[in-house]
Amino acid sequence: MSDDQQVITEGQRRPAELIWDYHRMHHELRPVDVAIGLGSHDLGVAARSAELYRAGFFPHLVFTGGTSRTTAKVFPRGEAVHFREHAIDLGVPAAAILLEPNAGNTGQNITLSREVLAAAGIHPTRVLLVSKPYMERRSFATARKLWPDVEILCASAPLEFDDYVKSIGDEKLVLDMLVGDLQRVIEYPKLGFAIEQEVPEDVRAAYESLICEGFTRRLIS
């Protein structure tokens, strides 16, 4: 294991688990008009999207995302393209999938997916966002800001923190992402990018402790 994949300490795991639980919206799954699989480094988003499609929760699925510094080497043809291929391998009909290959951030994931859906004549009233587990809250807050007339639900792989870390294989990356996403939940409403979300004091304290521990690679200036 490299330095970047070093084992986190128990003192770091406790605040990480607190932030992990905060990020998850714990929405009850219901049928929706369409699901949007948000591109990332985590192919589990495509797998979860395929699972929920096969379970009959939605008839249409959009995969959205270009490339980023985190994903360029893993998904060289773009996150959405690779996610679509993986979902097809898992049994989702190609005809059920729409592709949005250009988004570079969560706001663009929402706005460009909305445009792709409209171009296909699909105007949903209830949308399911499928994301990494720790991205649920930020994607929810972003979508509620940019698409306020639609009911937004969130879903992700039903994994506990330790199981998710094992699936990614890089503990430091996951903690950096947890911290970075929480910073965005806090700061983006001030910039008009998302709706405000209450951050409990213990979650904020956990966030500040992990910053002091050096998990800062995903922070914005």
SEDO-245685 format. One record per residue: residue number from 0; residue in one letter; chain; x, y, z of N, C-alpha, C, O in turn. Coordinates in pm, whole numbers, plus 50000, padded with zeros to 5 digits. Last residue first. Layout:
SEDO-245685
i, aa, ch, n.px, n.py, n.pz, ca.px, ca.py, ca.pz, c.px, c.py, c.pz, o.px, o.py, o.pz
NUM, A, A, X, Y, Z, X, Y, Z, X, Y, Z, X, Y, Z
...
This chain:
SEDO-245685
i, aa, ch, n.px, n.py, n.pz, ca.px, ca.py, ca.pz, c.px, c.py, c.pz, o.px, o.py, o.pz
220, S, A, 48972, 52646, 49721, 49031, 52764, 49786, 48925, 52870, 49807, 48955, 52977, 49860
219, I, A, 48842, 52327, 49811, 48850, 52439, 49717, 48903, 52560, 49792, 48882, 52575, 49912
218, L, A, 48982, 52007, 49891, 48929, 52136, 49932, 48941, 52237, 49819, 49037, 52233, 49742
217, R, A, 49100, 51767, 49844, 48980, 51800, 49764, 48915, 51931, 49807, 48804, 51961, 49764
216, R, A, 49310, 51740, 50021, 49340, 51741, 49877, 49220, 51782, 49792, 49239, 51828, 49679
215, T, A, 49303, 51724, 50295, 49270, 51855, 50233, 49284, 51856, 50081, 49271, 51961, 50019
214, F, A, 49358, 51596, 50562, 49275, 51546, 50451, 49218, 51665, 50374, 49101, 51699, 50386
213, G, A, 49503, 51668, 50789, 49567, 51674, 50658, 49486, 51622, 50541, 49540, 51604, 50432
212, E, A, 49399, 51699, 51034, 49475, 51576, 51013, 49536, 51570, 50873, 49612, 51478, 50842
211, C, A, 49248, 51927, 51002, 49370, 51938, 51082, 49460, 51815, 51066, 49582, 51825, 51080
210, I, A, 49041, 51805, 50863, 49123, 51905, 50795, 49255, 51921, 50870, 49362, 51928, 50809
209, L, A, 48937, 51650, 51066, 49001, 51582, 50954, 49083, 51680, 50869, 49184, 51641, 50809
208, S, A, 48833, 51850, 51233, 48938, 51762, 51284, 49010, 51692, 51170, 49132, 51674, 51175
207, E, A, 48633, 51965, 51078, 48750, 52046, 51113, 48866, 51959, 51164, 48982, 51990, 51141
206, Y, A, 48456, 51745, 51068, 48512, 51804, 50946, 48640, 51882, 50977, 48742, 51866, 50909
205, A, A, 48383, 51723, 51334, 48451, 51611, 51268, 48522, 51659, 51142, 48634, 51618, 51113
204, A, A, 48250, 51967, 51365, 48371, 51941, 51444, 48452, 51826, 51382, 48575, 51831, 51378
203, R, A, 48032, 51925, 51196, 48127, 52033, 51165, 48259, 52012, 51242, 48367, 52037, 51188
202, V, A, 47910, 51719, 51333, 47959, 51695, 51198, 48062, 51801, 51160, 48165, 51771, 51099
201, D, A, 47838, 51845, 51567, 47933, 51734, 51575, 47990, 51700, 51438, 48105, 51657, 51427
200, E, A, 47656, 52042, 51475, 47784, 52082, 51534, 47884, 51968, 51539, 48003, 51990, 51517
199, P, A, 47506, 51978, 51151, 47512, 51966, 51298, 47651, 51998, 51351, 47751, 51983, 51281
198, V, A, 47413, 52183, 50905, 47527, 52098, 50939, 47536, 52091, 51091, 47571, 52191, 51155
197, E, A, 47147, 52220, 50679, 47192, 52232, 50817, 47306, 52134, 50843, 47297, 52017, 50808
196, Q, A, 47199, 52359, 50361, 47177, 52236, 50438, 47228, 52258, 50580, 47338, 52309, 50600
195, E, A, 47072, 52567, 50102, 47137, 52554, 50233, 47101, 52420, 50296, 46987, 52373, 50286
194, I, A, 47114, 52473, 49757, 47034, 52520, 49868, 47109, 52494, 49999, 47199, 52410, 50004
193, A, A, 47376, 52592, 49536, 47300, 52487, 49604, 47213, 52550, 49711, 47233, 52664, 49751
192, F, A, 47511, 52808, 49430, 47519, 52681, 49358, 47426, 52574, 49414, 47398, 52475, 49346
191, G, A, 47548, 53053, 49549, 47430, 53035, 49465, 47425, 52903, 49391, 47345, 52887, 49299
190, L, A, 47745, 53078, 49728, 47780, 53112, 49591, 47662, 53096, 49495, 47675, 53121, 49375
189, K, A, 47636, 52980, 49957, 47678, 53121, 49957, 47709, 53170, 49816, 47702, 53290, 49789
188, P, A, 47607, 52707, 49893, 47489, 52793, 49901, 47523, 52942, 49899, 47447, 53022, 49844
187, Y, A, 47882, 52616, 49903, 47815, 52641, 49775, 47686, 52721, 49785, 47657, 52797, 49693
186, E, A, 47978, 52566, 50167, 48013, 52688, 50096, 47929, 52718, 49972, 47907, 52834, 49940
185, I, A, 47876, 52319, 50264, 47877, 52439, 50348, 47889, 52566, 50264, 47818, 52664, 50289
184, V, A, 47912, 52143, 50054, 47778, 52156, 50114, 47769, 52285, 50195, 47665, 52352, 50194
183, R, A, 48189, 52175, 50026, 48100, 52225, 49921, 47957, 52238, 49970, 47887, 52332, 49934
182, Q, A, 48279, 52047, 50257, 48311, 52188, 50235, 48217, 52248, 50131, 48170, 52361, 50147
181, L, A, 48187, 51790, 50199, 48125, 51865, 50307, 48157, 52013, 50296, 48071, 52097, 50323
180, D, A, 48357, 51718, 49989, 48214, 51730, 49962, 48144, 51808, 50073, 48051, 51884, 50045
179, G, A, 48606, 51716, 50125, 48581, 51809, 50015, 48434, 51827, 49986, 48389, 51939, 49960
178, V, A, 48569, 51508, 50309, 48594, 51644, 50357, 48562, 51745, 50247, 48498, 51847, 50273
177, L, A, 48533, 51290, 50137, 48434, 51321, 50240, 48446, 51466, 50285, 48346, 51537, 50297
176, M, A, 48775, 51301, 49992, 48648, 51327, 49924, 48538, 51362, 50025, 48458, 51452, 50001
175, D, A, 48960, 51231, 50188, 48973, 51359, 50119, 48841, 51398, 50052, 48801, 51514, 50056
174, L, A, 48861, 50975, 50242, 48852, 51079, 50345, 48870, 51218, 50284, 48801, 51312, 50324
173, V, A, 48920, 50848, 49994, 48782, 50855, 50043, 48768, 50965, 50148, 48671, 51041, 50143
172, L, A, 49201, 50874, 49981, 49117, 50935, 49879, 48974, 50952, 49930, 48914, 51057, 49912
171, K, A, 49275, 50716, 50201, 49301, 50859, 50203, 49217, 50932, 50100, 49166, 51041, 50128
170, E, A, 49200, 50456, 50119, 49136, 50520, 50234, 49155, 50671, 50233, 49061, 50746, 50262
169, D, A, 49139, 50286, 49856, 49225, 50402, 49884, 49159, 50483, 49995, 49073, 50567, 49970
168, G, A, 48956, 50097, 49771, 49095, 50057, 49786, 49190, 50170, 49817, 49312, 50152, 49805
167, I, A, 48685, 50080, 49721, 48763, 50180, 49648, 48911, 50147, 49655, 48985, 50166, 49558
166, S, A, 48603, 49879, 49890, 48567, 49868, 49748, 48646, 49966, 49663, 48673, 49938, 49546
165, K, A, 48689, 49972, 50137, 48751, 49852, 50081, 48723, 49841, 49932, 48809, 49798, 49855
164, V, A, 48509, 50184, 50166, 48653, 50211, 50158, 48726, 50092, 50096, 48814, 50110, 50012
163, Y, A, 48269, 50038, 50190, 48291, 50127, 50075, 48440, 50155, 50058, 48491, 50152, 49946
162, D, A, 48309, 49905, 50429, 48292, 49827, 50307, 48315, 49913, 50184, 48374, 49868, 50086
161, D, A, 48322, 50121, 50608, 48439, 50035, 50590, 48429, 49953, 50462, 48529, 49933, 50393
160, F, A, 48053, 50234, 50576, 48176, 50308, 50549, 48294, 50216, 50520, 48361, 50232, 50418
159, E, A, 47820, 50014, 50404, 47870, 50084, 50521, 48007, 50144, 50489, 48069, 50108, 50389
158, L, A, 47624, 50050, 50108, 47742, 50001, 50176, 47769, 50081, 50303, 47742, 50201, 50308
157, P, A, 47436, 50056, 49874, 47400, 50039, 50015, 47513, 49976, 50095, 47502, 49863, 50143
156, A, A, 47513, 50312, 49644, 47539, 50174, 49684, 47512, 50158, 49834, 47560, 50238, 49913
155, S, A, 47237, 50546, 49641, 47377, 50510, 49621, 47393, 50364, 49661, 47298, 50300, 49706
154, A, A, 47000, 50809, 49578, 47035, 50669, 49606, 47183, 50649, 49579, 47245, 50724, 49505
153, C, A, 46747, 51057, 49626, 46887, 51017, 49613, 46905, 50870, 49647, 46836, 50815, 49732
152, L, A, 46501, 51263, 49463, 46537, 51156, 49554, 46682, 51116, 49527, 46734, 51138, 49418
151, I, A, 46320, 51553, 49406, 46451, 51490, 49397, 46466, 51383, 49505, 46445, 51409, 49623
150, E, A, 46070, 51684, 49205, 46099, 51614, 49330, 46228, 51534, 49313, 46242, 51457, 49218
149, V, A, 46107, 51998, 49043, 46110, 51853, 49034, 46137, 51794, 49173, 46219, 51847, 49248
148, D, A, 46142, 52267, 49056, 46005, 52220, 49032, 45996, 52068, 49021, 45888, 52015, 48993
147, P, A, 46414, 52328, 49081, 46328, 52334, 49200, 46188, 52278, 49180, 46120, 52246, 49278
146, W, A, 46686, 52281, 48985, 46567, 52216, 48927, 46458, 52212, 49033, 46413, 52104, 49072
145, L, A, 46887, 52404, 49127, 46884, 52422, 48982, 46757, 52368, 48916, 46725, 52406, 48803
144, K, A, 46840, 52338, 49397, 46864, 52477, 49357, 46838, 52496, 49207, 46775, 52594, 49167
143, R, A, 46814, 52064, 49392, 46702, 52143, 49444, 46717, 52291, 49409, 46617, 52362, 49392
142, A, A, 47069, 51994, 49299, 46952, 51974, 49214, 46832, 52054, 49261, 46757, 52108, 49180
141, T, A, 47227, 52062, 49524, 47251, 52124, 49393, 47127, 52113, 49305, 47085, 52211, 49245
140, A, A, 47128, 51896, 49722, 47123, 52041, 49742, 47142, 52115, 49610, 47081, 52219, 49588
139, F, A, 47185, 51642, 49604, 47048, 51682, 49638, 47037, 51834, 49648, 46947, 51893, 49588
138, S, A, 47463, 51649, 49592, 47387, 51640, 49467, 47241, 51680, 49490, 47181, 51745, 49404
137, R, A, 47519, 51660, 49867, 47560, 51771, 49780, 47482, 51767, 49648, 47441, 51872, 49597
136, R, A, 47412, 51417, 49958, 47361, 51544, 50008, 47397, 51659, 49916, 47314, 51747, 49889
135, E, A, 47558, 51214, 49808, 47412, 51227, 49804, 47366, 51367, 49844, 47288, 51430, 49772
134, M, A, 47820, 51160, 49822, 47783, 51271, 49736, 47632, 51296, 49734, 47584, 51387, 49666
133, Y, A, 47878, 50931, 49958, 47906, 51058, 50026, 47876, 51181, 49941, 47904, 51294, 49982
132, P, A, 47805, 50728, 49767, 47731, 50748, 49893, 47754, 50884, 49957, 47659, 50945, 50005
131, K, A, 47785, 50849, 49429, 47864, 50791, 49537, 47790, 50816, 49668, 47719, 50916, 49680
130, S, A, 47446, 50835, 49295, 47579, 50893, 49312, 47663, 50805, 49404, 47618, 50701, 49450
129, V, A, 47155, 50908, 49131, 47238, 50797, 49178, 47382, 50845, 49179, 47434, 50890, 49078
128, L, A, 46859, 51072, 49177, 47001, 51093, 49155, 47077, 50976, 49214, 47066, 50948, 49334
127, L, A, 46548, 51054, 49031, 46637, 50987, 49125, 46781, 51016, 49085, 46822, 50987, 48972
126, V, A, 46274, 51275, 49004, 46403, 51231, 48952, 46483, 51166, 49064, 46485, 51215, 49177
125, R, A, 45958, 51362, 48892, 46032, 51300, 49003, 46159, 51236, 48946, 46154, 51155, 48854
124, T, A, 45878, 51469, 48658, 45834, 51539, 48780, 45903, 51482, 48904, 45905, 51547, 49009
123, P, A, 46042, 51509, 48336, 46008, 51437, 48459, 45954, 51528, 48568, 45982, 51648, 48570
122, H, A, 46005, 51497, 48026, 45993, 51610, 48120, 45948, 51554, 48256, 45829, 51553, 48286
121, I, A, 46143, 51409, 47726, 46115, 51359, 47860, 46118, 51476, 47958, 46219, 51545, 47971
120, G, A, 46230, 51458, 47471, 46088, 51469, 47498, 46046, 51418, 47634, 45930, 51386, 47657
119, A, A, 46495, 51472, 47434, 46434, 51342, 47408, 46284, 51342, 47435, 46218, 51238, 47424
118, A, A, 46545, 51726, 47522, 46564, 51700, 47379, 46503, 51566, 47338, 46464, 51548, 47223
117, A, A, 46508, 51683, 47795, 46412, 51766, 47721, 46422, 51741, 47571, 46321, 51734, 47501
116, L, A, 46739, 51528, 47850, 46604, 51473, 47869, 46501, 51551, 47789, 46416, 51492, 47723
115, V, A, 46938, 51716, 47797, 46934, 51591, 47722, 46795, 51527, 47732, 46742, 51479, 47632
114, E, A, 46876, 51910, 47991, 46868, 51944, 47849, 46859, 51819, 47763, 46783, 51815, 47666
113, R, A, 46929, 51764, 48224, 46794, 51818, 48202, 46774, 51852, 48054, 46667, 51827, 47998
112, S, A, 47199, 51728, 48193, 47110, 51611, 48189, 46966, 51656, 48164, 46892, 51591, 48090
111, L, A, 47284, 51990, 48227, 47301, 51927, 48097, 47217, 51801, 48084, 47167, 51771, 47975
110, T, A, 47213, 52038, 48498, 47158, 52122, 48391, 47171, 52055, 48254, 47078, 52061, 48174
109, I, A, 47350, 51828, 48642, 47205, 51849, 48652, 47153, 51925, 48529, 47058, 51879, 48465
108, N, A, 47619, 51848, 48565, 47551, 51718, 48562, 47399, 51737, 48558, 47329, 51670, 48482
107, Q, A, 47665, 52114, 48632, 47652, 52078, 48491, 47589, 51941, 48475, 47514, 51919, 48380
106, G, A, 47677, 52080, 48910, 47580, 52170, 48851, 47557, 52139, 48705, 47443, 52138, 48657
105, T, A, 47899, 51910, 48933, 47765, 51861, 48967, 47656, 51950, 48910, 47552, 51900, 48866
104, N, A, 48113, 51928, 48640, 48084, 51946, 48783, 47938, 51908, 48806, 47864, 51877, 48713
103, G, A, 48132, 51879, 48373, 48255, 51882, 48448, 48237, 51907, 48595, 48335, 51908, 48670
102, A, A, 47960, 51711, 48111, 47957, 51779, 48240, 48091, 51767, 48313, 48153, 51661, 48315
101, N, A, 47954, 51561, 47871, 48032, 51685, 47879, 48044, 51747, 48017, 48132, 51831, 48037
100, P, A, 47783, 51353, 47793, 47926, 51327, 47808, 48013, 51448, 47836, 48136, 51439, 47826
99, E, A, 47505, 51194, 47853, 47546, 51335, 47865, 47696, 51332, 47893, 47735, 51310, 48008
98, L, A, 47281, 50965, 47712, 47420, 50997, 47743, 47441, 51147, 47746, 47401, 51219, 47655
97, L, A, 47028, 50738, 47816, 47067, 50862, 47749, 47205, 50901, 47798, 47242, 50874, 47913
96, I, A, 46900, 50414, 47792, 47005, 50501, 47845, 47028, 50622, 47755, 47044, 50609, 47634
95, A, A, 46736, 50233, 47677, 46686, 50299, 47798, 46781, 50405, 47850, 46747, 50478, 47944
94, A, A, 46872, 50116, 47471, 46766, 50212, 47436, 46712, 50287, 47557, 46650, 50392, 47542
93, A, A, 47033, 49928, 47595, 47094, 50052, 47545, 46989, 50158, 47517, 47014, 50277, 47536
92, P, A, 46901, 49780, 47889, 46895, 49796, 47744, 46956, 49930, 47701, 46933, 50033, 47764
91, V, A, 47108, 49648, 48138, 47021, 49761, 48103, 47019, 49775, 47952, 47125, 49780, 47890
90, G, A, 47290, 49444, 48204, 47155, 49410, 48164, 47061, 49525, 48134, 46943, 49501, 48106
89, L, A, 47551, 49496, 48250, 47474, 49447, 48365, 47325, 49432, 48332, 47244, 49409, 48421
88, D, A, 47639, 49608, 48018, 47693, 49477, 48054, 47613, 49413, 48166, 47606, 49290, 48177
87, I, A, 47509, 49852, 48051, 47463, 49761, 47945, 47513, 49619, 47973, 47440, 49522, 47955
86, A, A, 47667, 49957, 48256, 47525, 49930, 48280, 47468, 49835, 48176, 47388, 49747, 48208
85, H, A, 47911, 49986, 48122, 47902, 49895, 48236, 47757, 49859, 48264, 47726, 49743, 48294
84, E, A, 47844, 50178, 47930, 47890, 50046, 47887, 47876, 49944, 48001, 47836, 49830, 47978
83, R, A, 47783, 50396, 48100, 47682, 50339, 48010, 47720, 50198, 47969, 47637, 50107, 47972
82, F, A, 48032, 50442, 48218, 47919, 50402, 48301, 47811, 50336, 48216, 47754, 50233, 48254
81, H, A, 48180, 50526, 47993, 48217, 50402, 48062, 48104, 50352, 48151, 48081, 50231, 48160
80, V, A, 48038, 50763, 47935, 48055, 50658, 47834, 48086, 50524, 47901, 48026, 50422, 47868
79, A, A, 48062, 50915, 48169, 47930, 50871, 48124, 47940, 50757, 48024, 47859, 50664, 48027
78, E, A, 48345, 50963, 48184, 48274, 50888, 48288, 48142, 50832, 48235, 48113, 50714, 48255
77, G, A, 48563, 50917, 47903, 48462, 50993, 47977, 48382, 50905, 48071, 48356, 50788, 48043
76, R, A, 48762, 50770, 47803, 48660, 50814, 47707, 48546, 50889, 47776, 48445, 50921, 47713
75, P, A, 48914, 50703, 48028, 48970, 50797, 47930, 48869, 50846, 47826, 48888, 50953, 47768
74, F, A, 48885, 50639, 48325, 48779, 50645, 48224, 48819, 50741, 48113, 48764, 50851, 48104
73, V, A, 49135, 50651, 48451, 49049, 50534, 48470, 48944, 50525, 48361, 48915, 50416, 48310
72, K, A, 49247, 50894, 48384, 49322, 50773, 48357, 49233, 50648, 48363, 49254, 50553, 48289
71, A, A, 49042, 51077, 48463, 49093, 51076, 48326, 49167, 50946, 48291, 49151, 50894, 48181
70, T, A, 48951, 51107, 48724, 48897, 50997, 48642, 48960, 50983, 48505, 48934, 50885, 48436
69, T, A, 49062, 51322, 48856, 49050, 51196, 48929, 49017, 51079, 48837, 49051, 50965, 48868
68, R, A, 49043, 51528, 48679, 49178, 51484, 48717, 49175, 51351, 48790, 49272, 51275, 48787
67, S, A, 48774, 51415, 48465, 48832, 51505, 48564, 48972, 51455, 48596, 49013, 51350, 48546
66, T, A, 48540, 51401, 48190, 48655, 51351, 48266, 48700, 51458, 48364, 48669, 51576, 48348
65, G, A, 48200, 51403, 48199, 48314, 51395, 48109, 48430, 51329, 48180, 48420, 51215, 48225
64, G, A, 47867, 51296, 48265, 48003, 51323, 48312, 48107, 51307, 48204, 48105, 51211, 48127
63, T, A, 47584, 51090, 48315, 47638, 51222, 48289, 47779, 51234, 48344, 47808, 51189, 48455
62, F, A, 47327, 50885, 48202, 47461, 50890, 48262, 47527, 51020, 48218, 47525, 51055, 48100
61, V, A, 46987, 50841, 48263, 47088, 50928, 48204, 47220, 50905, 48277, 47224, 50905, 48400
60, L, A, 46723, 50626, 48199, 46844, 50646, 48278, 46941, 50735, 48200, 46972, 50706, 48084
59, H, A, 46381, 50528, 48233, 46485, 50600, 48161, 46601, 50630, 48255, 46582, 50656, 48374
58, P, A, 46206, 50402, 48404, 46215, 50353, 48266, 46329, 50415, 48186, 46370, 50361, 48083
57, F, A, 46257, 50289, 48745, 46249, 50395, 48644, 46265, 50335, 48505, 46328, 50230, 48489
56, F, A, 46242, 50062, 48907, 46219, 50193, 48969, 46208, 50306, 48867, 46155, 50411, 48901
55, G, A, 46288, 49794, 48843, 46168, 49861, 48794, 46141, 49998, 48851, 46027, 50046, 48845
54, A, A, 46517, 49654, 48885, 46412, 49640, 48987, 46286, 49718, 48952, 46186, 49709, 49024
53, R, A, 46676, 49744, 48681, 46623, 49608, 48671, 46512, 49582, 48773, 46424, 49499, 48750
52, Y, A, 46735, 49997, 48792, 46659, 49986, 48667, 46595, 49847, 48657, 46477, 49835, 48628
51, L, A, 46886, 49921, 49013, 46757, 49986, 49036, 46671, 49987, 48909, 46549, 49980, 48917
50, E, A, 47111, 49809, 48883, 47032, 49730, 48978, 46893, 49789, 48997, 46793, 49716, 48996
49, A, A, 47207, 50030, 48740, 47158, 49912, 48669, 47070, 49827, 48758, 46966, 49777, 48715
48, S, A, 47284, 50194, 48954, 47183, 50240, 48859, 47122, 50123, 48784, 47000, 50116, 48767
47, R, A, 47486, 50037, 49065, 47365, 50063, 49143, 47252, 50112, 49052, 47136, 50074, 49071
46, A, A, 47671, 50046, 48852, 47617, 49918, 48898, 47488, 49937, 48978, 47392, 49862, 48960
45, A, A, 47729, 50318, 48837, 47666, 50251, 48722, 47602, 50120, 48765, 47493, 50085, 48719
44, V, A, 47847, 50347, 49089, 47729, 50427, 49054, 47654, 50362, 48938, 47531, 50354, 48939
43, G, A, 48074, 50192, 49082, 47960, 50142, 49157, 47833, 50221, 49133, 47724, 50170, 49153
42, L, A, 48275, 50330, 48971, 48190, 50256, 48879, 48071, 50192, 48950, 47978, 50144, 48885
41, D, A, 48388, 50628, 49065, 48329, 50510, 49127, 48232, 50441, 49032, 48119, 50488, 49014
40, H, A, 48468, 50873, 48988, 48568, 50767, 48980, 48512, 50631, 49018, 48581, 50529, 49006
39, S, A, 48174, 50987, 48809, 48275, 50999, 48914, 48381, 50893, 48889, 48384, 50831, 48783
38, G, A, 47844, 51097, 48712, 47978, 51047, 48683, 48076, 51076, 48796, 48064, 51175, 48867
37, L, A, 47534, 51000, 48827, 47633, 51109, 48828, 47774, 51052, 48813, 47817, 50970, 48894
36, G, A, 47255, 50903, 48667, 47376, 50848, 48727, 47489, 50949, 48714, 47533, 50980, 48603
35, I, A, 46930, 50972, 48714, 47051, 51033, 48660, 47169, 50975, 48737, 47181, 50996, 48857
34, A, A, 46616, 50833, 48621, 46731, 50838, 48710, 46847, 50902, 48637, 46862, 50888, 48516
33, V, A, 46269, 50921, 48593, 46401, 50904, 48534, 46506, 50902, 48645, 46486, 50963, 48750
32, D, A, 46038, 50902, 48740, 46028, 50913, 48595, 46161, 50884, 48526, 46165, 50829, 48416
31, V, A, 46027, 50650, 49000, 46051, 50785, 48950, 46041, 50783, 48799, 46034, 50677, 48737
30, P, A, 45922, 50463, 49286, 45931, 50478, 49140, 45945, 50625, 49100, 45883, 50713, 49159
29, R, A, 46139, 50506, 49572, 46006, 50498, 49513, 46021, 50506, 49362, 46124, 50553, 49313
28, L, A, 46334, 50458, 49864, 46322, 50445, 49719, 46176, 50431, 49678, 46099, 50356, 49738
27, E, A, 46380, 50698, 50109, 46312, 50573, 50076, 46292, 50566, 49925, 46238, 50660, 49866
26, H, A, 46697, 50843, 50180, 46565, 50850, 50116, 46509, 50710, 50092, 46583, 50616, 50061
25, H, A, 46937, 50905, 50311, 46849, 50801, 50365, 46707, 50812, 50308, 46609, 50793, 50381
24, M, A, 47143, 51073, 50240, 47012, 51133, 50264, 46911, 51034, 50321, 46809, 51076, 50375
23, R, A, 47474, 51099, 50355, 47371, 51013, 50298, 47233, 51064, 50338, 47208, 51096, 50454
22, H, A, 47635, 51271, 50499, 47625, 51290, 50354, 47511, 51208, 50293, 47458, 51246, 50188
21, Y, A, 47626, 51166, 50759, 47562, 51295, 50729, 47539, 51312, 50579, 47435, 51362, 50537
20, D, A, 47783, 50938, 50735, 47641, 50923, 50762, 47565, 51052, 50732, 47452, 51047, 50683
19, W, A, 48034, 51063, 50686, 47977, 50967, 50592, 47826, 50956, 50611, 47750, 50963, 50515
18, I, A, 48077, 51197, 50926, 48055, 51274, 50804, 47990, 51186, 50697, 47900, 51231, 50626
17, L, A, 48111, 50972, 51090, 48009, 51071, 51122, 47975, 51154, 50997, 47858, 51177, 50967
16, E, A, 48330, 50846, 50975, 48202, 50778, 50974, 48087, 50874, 51005, 47977, 50859, 50950
15, A, A, 48527, 51040, 51032, 48494, 51007, 50893, 48358, 50939, 50884, 48279, 50971, 50795
14, P, A, 48547, 51033, 51311, 48487, 51151, 51245, 48451, 51125, 51100, 48354, 51181, 51049
13, R, A, 48653, 50758, 51321, 48530, 50799, 51390, 48470, 50925, 51328, 48351, 50925, 51296
12, R, A, 48896, 50751, 51177, 48779, 50677, 51128, 48650, 50727, 51193, 48547, 50737, 51125
11, Q, A, 49081, 50887, 51327, 49034, 50948, 51202, 48907, 50880, 51150, 48823, 50944, 51087
10, G, A, 49121, 50713, 51536, 49081, 50851, 51565, 49034, 50926, 51442, 48955, 51020, 51453
9, E, A, 49216, 50492, 51402, 49083, 50484, 51462, 49031, 50623, 51495, 48911, 50650, 51483
8, T, A, 49379, 50600, 51095, 49377, 50562, 51236, 49233, 50554, 51286, 49141, 50604, 51222
7, I, A, 49404, 50452, 50768, 49366, 50561, 50857, 49359, 50510, 51000, 49337, 50391, 51023
6, V, A, 49671, 50331, 50582, 49560, 50295, 50668, 49531, 50411, 50763, 49621, 50462, 50829
5, Q, A, 49747, 50492, 50271, 49781, 50451, 50405, 49657, 50421, 50487, 49550, 50478, 50464
4, Q, A, 49764, 50559, 50010, 49661, 50461, 50045, 49682, 50410, 50188, 49640, 50300, 50222
3, D, A, 49976, 50722, 49978, 49845, 50781, 49951, 49731, 50687, 49988, 49616, 50729, 49995
2, D, A, 50184, 50545, 50023, 50156, 50645, 50126, 50017, 50705, 50106, 49948, 50735, 50204
1, S, A, 50061, 50219, 49911, 50140, 50341, 49901, 50105, 50437, 50013, 50009, 50416, 50087
0, M, A, 50086, 49880, 50000, 50000, 50000, 50000, 50089, 50124, 50000, 50182, 50133, 50080
